[in-house]
Amino acid sequence: MNLESIQQDVMSICEEVGEFIEKEGANFDLSRVEQKTSFNNLVSYVDKEAERKLVTALHKIFPQAGFITEEGTVEQSKQHEYNWIIDPLDGTTNFLHGLPIFSISIGLTRGNDTILGDVYHIIRKECFHAVEGGPAYCNDKIIRVSAVPSLGESLLATGFPYHHSTKKDVYLDIIKEFLEKSHGIRRLGSAAIDLAYVACGRLEGFFEYNLNPWDVAAGTFIVQQAGGKVTDFRGGNNFVFGGELCAGNNFVHSEMLELIQTKWH
């Protein structure tokens, strides 16, 4: 298996499908928006068609791999040794409202390990990517997490889950604490982009719960390859399928996790 060669193909696929998404966004038909599981969890024909295009192209370059995808346009499988984990349009609500912060997220796993990740910021034409054993990149430039040494000097990001569990108030308390102890919190609306921005040092940290594997498989891997740290809220490694994560540079991550753990039980 030549991961570098596969990566080049994946980057080309992201550009091609990203162009389709951008063109569709220019003349988007709002009447074709659907609700998935709640009134603010939306999907469009663009998400579904983009996923079909990605699945078709990725199957051609690596037929042995199965698929775990957001829109379920292909048979879902965790039984394969290798699996593509895909979000065809991370930031759908932004896309529908014309807010130019949305991305394609593609991760390739071998067993429980991610070995390739791509996050393509469609409007900025920035492809954040990494493969096992190599550095992380933004397009052709190597990226690293920031060297900011403390939470008090950090800019963070989070998201607001579609499904508010009994943890909602606890989560809001955590946000309040971070607001008081950092330079601020941003809510970009695409977890994949949040993680990519941690990887390249635009943000020092990102935390969220009620996440899905397609939101984070690629981005968490890119953060790690860029020298950062990612855990679940308990400090463990169940962050791709566990639904919660804390990501940051190696200085800030420990402070973030300590604060989260004082409230999250």
N, C-alpha and C positions, 0 to 999 in steps of 0.2 A: 504494500500500500504506500503510495506516494502522497502524503498529506499536502505537501507544498503544491503539487500539481492540482489536486482536488480543490485546494483553496483558491487557486487562480480561476478555476471554473466557477466556483461559488461566487466569487466577486463579480464575475461577468454576468452571472445569472441575476444577482442583486441589482446591478445597473439596469439590466434589461427590464426586469419586473418593476423596478423603481420608476422607470420612465413611463411605463403603462399606468402606474398609480398616479403619478403626477399629472399626466394628460387627462385621466378620468376626473381628477379633482378640479380641473379648470372648468369643467362643465357638468358638475355633479348634479344628479337628479335626486333631490331630497325625498321624493315620494317613494324611493326604493330603499329607504332605510328600514331595518327590522330591529325589533327588540329581542334580545336573547333571553336572559333570565330575570331581568328587572328593567324598569323604565329607563334607566341611565346606562345600561349595558347594551351597546348598540353594535350592529353589524350591517354591512352593505354588500351589494353584488361585487364591489371592488375587492373587498377582503376575500371573498370566496373565489373569484376568478384569479386573483393574485396567488392564492394558495394552490389552485390547480396548476398554474404555470410553474410555480416553484417545485411542486411535487413531480411533475412530468420531467423537468430538467434535471433535478437531483437524482431521480431514479435512473436516468440515462448515464450519469457519470459514476454512480455507485449502486448498482442493482441489488447488492447483497443487503442493503440497509432497509430497516423498517421505518415507520413514520409515527410521530406523535405531533399532532397539529391542532391549532386552536379551533379551526372551523370544521374539522372532521370530514373534509372532502375526499379522504382516502381512508382505507381500513387502518385503524389504530393498532399499534403493536409494540409491546415491550418485551416480546419474546425473542427478538433478533439479538444477535451479539452486538450489532451496530444499529443505531437509530438516529434519524434526523428529527430534531425537535424544532418546530417552525411556528413563528408568528408572522403571518404574511403582511400584517399592517398593525404594528404596535403603536397605539395612539389614535385609534379609530375616531373617537369623539373629537379630537383636535382636527383630524382630516375632514370630518363632516362639517365643521364650523369654519374651515379655511384657516385654521391656526397651523403654521408651518413647522410643527414639531411632531413628526411621526417617522416610523422606521420599519425596516424588515429585520427580523431576528432569526438567525439560523445557527443551531448548534448540532454537532455530530458527537454522539456518545458511543463509547465502547464499554459495555457493561454499565457500571455505575459512574464511569469517568467520562467527562467531556474532553474531547481531543481536538476539536476545531470549533471556532466561534466566529460569527460575522454579525455585526450590527451596522446596517446601512441607513444613515440619516439621509433620507431621500432628497429633501430640498437643498441641503448644504452639500450634497454629493460627497459626503465623508463616509468612508468604509473603515470601521474599526474591526480589526481581525487579528487572529492568532491561531497557531497550531501547537500541538503538544511538543514540548521541548524547545520552543522558540520564543522570541519576544513578542510583544503586542505592537500593533501598528495602527496608525490612522493614515489611510491610503499607503504611501510608501515611506512614511516617517515613523521611526520607532517612538513609542510613547511609554511614559512611566507615570505612576501615581505621584501626587504632589508630595513635597517634603515638608509641608506645614506641620509643625510639631505638636500642636495642641488643639483641643476642641474649641477653645475660646477664640482661636484665629481661623476657624473653619467655616466654609459654606457647605451646607448639607442639602439633600433632596429627600423627598418622601412622596408617597402617593396616598390617595384616599380610596379604600376598597369599595367595590360595588356592593358587596355583601357585608353589612355591618353586623358583626356578631356581638355577643355580650362583652367583648373586649373593646368596644368602641370608646367608651369613656376612659378606659385605661390608656388606650392609644393616644387619645387627645391630651391626656396628662403628660405623656412622654413628649409629644410635640411641644407642649408649653415649656417643658424643662429645656429642650434643645433650643427653643427660641431665646431663652434667657441666657444660655451658656455658649452661644455660637454667633457668628456674623449673620446668621439667618438661615431660613429654610426655603427652598424652591419646590414647586410642584409643577413639573414639566408636562406630565400626562403620558409619558412613555418610559416605563421602567428600563427598557433596553437602552434608551438614550441616557437615562440617569446613570446607569452602570458604565456606559462608554465614557461618560464625562468624568466619572471617578477614575477610570483607567488612564485618562490623559491629563488628569490634574486640574480640570476645570471645577470640579467639586472634590471636597475631601471625603465625603461619606454619603451613603444612601441607606435608608431603612424602610421597610414596609412589611405588611402581613396580608394574608389572603391573596398571595401571588400564585401564578400557575407556572409550570415548567417552561412553557414556550415564552413566557415573559422574561425569563432570567437565565436559561441554560447557556446562551451565548455570552451574554454580558458578564456574568459572574466569572466565567472562564477567562475572558479578556482582562478583567480586573486582576485576577491571580497572575496571569502571564505578564502583566504590567507591574508586578511587584506588590500588589495590594493583598488584603486579607478579606475573606468572606466566610461568615458562619451563619447558622441559624441563631435565634434569640437565646438559645441555651449554650451557645458557644460551640456547637457541634457542626457536623458536615452535611446535615440534611436540609440544605437550602434550595436545591433544585426542585425537589418534589415535596418538601416539607411545608411550603406555603408562607414562609417568613424568612427574612434575611437582614443581615447587617453587613455592609461592605464599606471599606475605607482604606486609607493608607495605614501603615503599620503603627503609626503613633496614635492616630485618632480612633481607629477601630476599637481599641481596648477601652477608651473613655466612653465611646458610644455604647458599647456592649454593657459596661458596668452600669450606666444610667438606665438602659432598657431593663436590665435584670432587677433593678430595685423596685420596678413596678409590674413587670410582666411575669405572671406566675401560672 
